[in-house]
Amino acid sequence: MEKAESTKYINVYTEISPNPESLKFVVNFALVAESESFDFPSLEEAENSPLAKELFQFEYVDRVFIASNFVTVTKKENKSWEELIPELRSFIKDYLEAEKPIISENKSEKDKAKDADSVTISRIKEVLNEYVKPAVEMDGGAIQFHSFDEQEGLLKVSLQGSCSGCPSSVTTLKNGIENLMQSMVPTVKQVEAAEV
């Protein structure tokens, strides 16, 4: 009797991002819940993601970001995407076809922090999630609330995935996100990227 093969059809394709060192590998199903994203700037920080840990085994992988239905891989500068895409696409497809785990994270700390948010911070997070996050995800990255100083009106955000280290991220922060936040949450006076 023959062993049944996985019937799940997995398609993996690539999309460019504004960061020339990052590439988005998109799949045809959700990898994590819509509101979740996971950024792994190093192998040491990929402890809760078996997929990210395995991707870091490729010597040219510098950062891994997982959200929605994509994995963004940031490469080291000394390699060209043309030689890396086939290997990474094949690896991700095989990994997902084998139905290996993607994330194994304990969410309790995130949930506790969410309960403690002020009205202003809740509104800031709402604007980030509703207006900013979808646009940033299209470029293979994510933006997360980091902190808000109510005295100074300074909002700090964490840039993840292809947004981390992207040459155009400062312009996006100042011309796009800062203007949007100032109009929707008037207590926000300035937006900066938090050092990660």
C-alpha positions in Angstrom: 0.0 0.0 0.0 1.4 3.5 -1.0 1.8 6.2 1.5 -0.6 9.1 1.0 1.0 12.4 0.1 0.0 15.7 1.5 -2.9 17.1 -0.4 -2.3 20.7 0.6 -1.2 22.7 -2.4 1.4 25.2 -1.5 2.4 28.1 -3.7 5.4 30.3 -2.9 6.2 33.4 -4.9 8.4 36.4 -4.2 7.7 40.1 -4.0 10.3 42.9 -3.9 10.4 45.3 -1.0 11.8 48.9 -0.8 14.7 47.4 1.1 17.0 45.9 -1.5 18.4 43.4 1.0 14.9 42.0 1.9 12.6 39.8 -0.1 9.1 38.8 0.7 8.2 35.0 0.2 4.4 34.9 -0.1 2.4 31.7 0.4 -1.2 30.9 -0.4 -2.5 30.5 3.1 -2.1 32.2 6.6 1.1 31.3 8.4 0.1 33.2 11.6 -3.0 35.0 12.8 -3.8 38.3 10.9 -2.9 40.6 13.8 0.4 38.8 14.6 3.9 39.3 13.3 7.3 38.0 14.5 10.7 39.6 13.9 13.9 37.6 14.3 17.0 39.8 13.9 19.3 36.9 14.8 19.4 33.1 15.3 19.6 33.7 19.1 16.3 35.5 19.0 14.6 32.9 16.9 14.1 30.5 19.8 10.3 30.4 19.4 10.3 29.8 15.7 11.4 26.5 14.2 11.0 28.0 10.7 13.2 31.0 11.4 15.8 28.8 13.1 16.1 26.7 10.0 16.3 29.7 7.7 19.2 31.0 9.8 21.1 27.9 8.8 21.6 29.5 5.4 24.8 31.5 6.0 23.5 34.4 3.9 20.3 34.9 6.0 20.7 38.0 8.2 17.1 38.5 9.5 13.7 36.7 9.3 10.3 38.2 9.7 7.0 36.2 9.7 3.5 37.7 9.4 0.1 36.9 7.9 0.9 34.9 4.7 4.5 35.7 4.1 8.1 35.3 5.3 10.5 38.2 4.7 14.1 37.2 4.5 16.9 39.8 4.8 20.1 38.7 3.3 23.7 39.8 3.9 24.9 42.3 1.4 27.5 40.1 -0.3 25.0 37.9 -2.1 22.6 38.5 -5.0 18.9 37.6 -4.9 19.2 35.9 -8.3 21.3 33.0 -6.9 19.3 32.8 -3.6 15.7 32.8 -4.6 15.4 29.3 -6.0 17.0 27.8 -2.9 14.9 29.7 -0.4 11.7 29.3 -2.3 12.2 25.5 -2.5 13.2 25.3 1.2 10.1 27.3 2.4 7.8 25.2 0.1 9.3 21.9 1.4 9.1 23.1 5.0 5.4 24.1 4.8 4.5 20.9 2.8 6.0 18.9 5.7 3.6 20.8 8.0 6.4 21.6 10.4 5.7 24.3 13.1 6.2 27.9 12.3 5.8 29.6 15.7 5.7 28.2 19.2 5.3 31.3 21.4 3.7 31.9 24.7 1.4 34.9 24.3 0.7 35.7 28.0 3.1 38.6 28.3 1.7 40.3 25.2 -1.8 39.9 26.6 -0.9 41.4 30.0 0.6 44.5 28.3 -2.4 45.0 26.2 -4.7 45.2 29.3 -2.6 47.9 30.8 -2.8 50.4 27.9 -4.0 54.0 28.4 -6.8 55.4 26.2 -4.2 57.3 24.1 -1.9 54.2 23.6 -4.9 52.1 22.7 -5.9 54.7 20.0 -2.3 54.8 18.7 -2.2 51.0 18.4 -5.6 51.1 16.7 -4.4 53.6 14.1 -1.2 51.7 13.5 -3.1 48.4 13.1 -5.8 49.8 10.9 -4.0 52.3 8.7 -0.3 51.7 8.8 0.3 48.0 9.2 -1.5 46.9 6.0 0.6 49.2 3.9 3.9 48.2 5.6 3.1 44.5 5.3 2.7 45.0 1.5 6.4 45.9 1.5 7.3 42.8 3.5 7.7 44.4 6.9 5.8 45.4 10.0 5.5 48.3 12.4 4.9 47.7 16.1 4.1 50.2 18.9 7.2 50.6 21.1 6.5 53.4 23.5 4.7 56.8 23.9 6.0 59.7 26.0 2.8 61.6 26.9 4.8 64.7 28.1 6.8 65.1 24.9 4.2 63.6 22.5 7.0 61.3 21.2 5.8 58.0 19.7 8.4 55.3 19.2 7.7 52.4 16.9 9.7 49.3 16.1 10.3 48.6 12.4 10.5 45.0 11.5 11.1 42.7 8.5 12.2 44.6 5.4 11.5 47.9 7.1 14.4 47.4 9.5 17.4 49.0 7.9 15.4 50.1 4.8 16.8 53.3 3.2 13.4 54.8 2.8 12.1 54.1 6.3 13.0 57.5 7.7 11.0 59.2 4.9 8.1 56.9 5.5 8.1 57.6 9.2 8.3 61.4 8.9 6.2 62.1 5.8 3.6 59.3 6.2 3.2 57.9 9.6 4.0 61.0 11.6 1.5 63.1 9.6 -1.2 60.4 9.9 -0.7 60.1 13.6 -0.7 63.9 14.2 -4.1 64.1 12.4 -5.7 61.1 14.1 -4.1 61.3 17.6 -3.4 65.0 18.2 -1.3 64.2 21.4 1.3 62.6 19.1 3.8 65.4 18.1 6.7 63.3 16.7 7.3 59.7 15.5 10.7 58.0 15.6 12.0 54.5 15.1 13.1 52.8 18.3 16.5 51.2 18.3 16.1 47.4 18.2 
